Amino acid sequence: LTVFLTWLLAKRMFGDRVAFWSAIVLMTGYRFWWQASFAQIDMLLTGCMTVALYHLWQWEGDRKGWRLPVIYGAMAAGMLAKGPPALIFPLLLVFSFYWRKKDDRKALHWVIGCAAAMLVVALWYVPARFALAGAGEQAVSEGIGGNLIRNTVGRMVMGVSKAQWPWYYLFQTPLDWLPWALFLPWVAVRTWKQRHNDKMRHFLWCWTFPAFIFFSISIGKRAIYLLPLFPAIAIFVALAVIELMDSDRVVWRRRTGLVWAGFLLLLGLVPHALPFTEYRDVYTLRVALFALMILFLGGYALRRALVTDGRALHGLIASQMALLLAGASVAVFPSMDPYKSASIICAPVRALAEKDADFDLYSLGFSREQYIYYSKHFHEPVLTDLVGRAEIPPDELMAAAKKQSHARKTITKAVEKVPVADLEAITPAERAALAAAMHRALEEEEAELTGVLKFEDDLRAELDAFAKRFGGEHPAFVYVQYEDWRWVMPLLPEGLAYHVLSQRSVGRREALLLANTAGVALLDRMNVSR
């Protein structure tokens, strides 16, 4: 849907040729392709926002009233998928594109439209919170408020999750747009100079630039937050690249072609180093043949860069990138699955879920969609929100988020070198050493950042509450990352019994699956392998 609407929007604006290359650029861009392979809601949000973008442009030309329900319906669908960001992108466009056109803004009925979109969301969201809470109005209001603070205000304003520096997107976006980022110097200059040349470019500029600045200012950042900008960026890239191909700038094209060839040659050499690393099992026959194919593509690209004027460079890059992406899906990903996927660590829980067993599932210190998917069971996140948030005044939430983020990094680093012989049978001496390392590190930070010591007390309180649930007679399991478990262990009550069912790498992190005594008994009773 997103690719089709990008093609259609570019066709309406600039004609068939730009439309074709806009779709090609979008499909062969690294980040868009990568996210298309995941069942994440950000791609759904991108599709909804592209619907809104297309009809906003069409409305600008024909002023047909039926487009307004489509626009605000797309915004409502986007909010159901991702929340308030679905309002941000269209509103930034409306206020920047119609900056001095009050009558045009009124004609959009944006206040009524946004209110209607939010009402649609509320008609689903509030009853859903009632259904989940099951404990009256207070629990519902706390759930709604907590969700808003944690997933929207917390992430964007307070940096509760994924805090990054303001310049994060200046470095991340070029990586996300490989291989087309090789044209970045040309694209950036041409886009900037031509941004107000006509209404079409100005419209696309008002969709991308204000949102880029807005999300750069926000403390919480992830590469996928800018996905709704990708269709417009693809059109900008297509416009600039076509202009370069049609020009007499042979040197520009040759340099870009040489860089692309060099990139392919280096990429083709990297897999052959795998046999000399801990990932030697990844070096399968498929991977070796894929690496040889990349070297061949690099050699061909080098020859083309040296002997031609490069007018077909964009076609060469697009076709070779398509081969790379297809080859990676067939050869590389299957070899990496044991290292990247959570499927194996989730296997015991998944087996219980498939047998309709009754148990509780927690995720301590983190929460990932893939764990829910491979477990076939929802988990309850623990320690993923501000610790002790109920006691923090609203005007101090931002400061508290920064302190807690800093304190968590401090204690994680403090315990990483404390030796622990057996994760399942931590000794009193090891527990004391871990606790002392944490406390000492926080004491040192207290002098510069007042209040971090209280974080330790708040952690104990929340972990005590978790231990009462996990340590009960009902079967329970918990996922936790190894680096977090080292500081969680000494903060839990000493008498809490737990069993380590599995420890393995999931992506770049070591993850653990733990069970209480009742959980182990359930596995045995159901004949599920640990």
Phi, psi and omega in degrees: 000314182296317179296316180298314181292327175297314177300315183293318179297315179296324178296316179296327184274312193231359177102178188296317186296313179295323179299315180300312184285334175296316179294319180296314180300315181296315184292328184261004173287138187303307187295316182297316178297317182298313182291333179294342180270000181246148176270061179254149185288347181294327177289325175295317176301317180299318177298316179297317181291329178289325173300313179297317180299313182298313184285334172296319178292318179295322178297323178301330182268322187247345179053036177281127186296332183293343180289332183297314175299327178294316181299308184285335172293320176296322177294319178297316178298321178296322177291323176297328181279316191228346180099204187306333177306335179293339173275326189296310185300308180295321182292323176297322176295313183301314184284334178273318181289323179254039186305313182247027181235074185299320182295322178293321177297317179298321181297335177285344183051047189293329179293311180296318181298315179293321178296319179295319179297317180292327177295318178301316180295317182297326180297334174266317191292314183296311176299326178296321178292322176300316182296322181283322184290305179061022184220027174092178186300321185296315180297322180295312181297321178294323179294316179295313180296317180296320179295319179296314180297313187288311191267345181239287181298317182299312183289317188278318188263317186262351179068032178301326180224141175058044177293133180219162178288160183301331183271010183307313184289338177295330178264324185286319185300316176302322178295321181293337184257016172297141005272356186290345175294345176297336177269008189308312181304316180291313182298316182297315182294313182293320180295317180296315182291329186256009189298335180243019182295325180209171183296325183296311180295321179297320179298312179295323178297319180290339175281322188267309191295309179300320180292322178299316178294317181301311182285338174289325178288324179301143184287314180281128183219141169219153181302323185289347180296335182264006181306321179298345177276346189298320178302315179293319178297321179300321178293317176301315180297316180299316179301312183290319182293318177299318178299319179294319180295327182275349184273178177264021182278070182296321182297317178303312183293319181295316178300316180296319178296321178293320178296317178298316179298317179297320178299315180295318181296318177294318180298324180289337180277329187304312183301333182287353175270349183301322181301343182260012181236178178290350180260031183299334180293339180288336185281077178269174178299321179299316180295318179298316179293322177297318178297321178295322177298319179297318178298320177297315178298320178296318178296319179294318178297322178296315179299315180298322180294329185274329189250353179241170179273000172078015181290342177254019183300320182296323177293321178297312181296317181297314182292319180291324177294322177298320177295319178299314183294319178294317179295321179297321180295325184273319189260318190272310187301317178300327179286333182271345184307316180299337182264332185260330189276149174268006185301316186291314182293335180273355188305313180299317180294319180298319180298320177294317180298321180292338178264011178059034177287152180262117180201163175260146179227129181238159171229114191262115176088351178200166177209121182232141181299324185295332178290324176293316182298310184282341176277339187056036184200134177290147174244158176262117180291141177232135180061035174253353178253178173299130180286130181068030185299328183299334182263000183267123177300146183305323182284356179248007183297318182296314179296320179295321179298318179295317180297315183291322177297316179294317181296322180294319176296323181296312183287329176297317179289326184294326186262355188294336182255003177282121184289137175227119186286318185220114182298332184274343182223065180293134182276159176303323180294319179293318178300316180296321180294318178296314180297319180294320179297318178296310184297319180297318180294319179290325176298320179294326180281335183301327182297326182261333183227086184300131177111350183290333179295327178296334179301323179296317179295318179295322177299315179301318181297315181291323179289329174297317179295320178295318182298325179296324179281315183290327184272010181281192183272352180274136180303134182213148179224155181214136171265138177208143177281144186302318182295331176281323183298331181294329176263342176287319184310307184289347180268346178280155177303141185298330184276000183290124179267133177213160182227131178276109181276326184201148173218121181201165179283132172233101188069230182270000186243151170271129180240151178240147168245119181247156177223150170277178184298320179294327178294318177297318179298322178295317178301315180294319182293326181270003181057043178258128180292140178279000000 
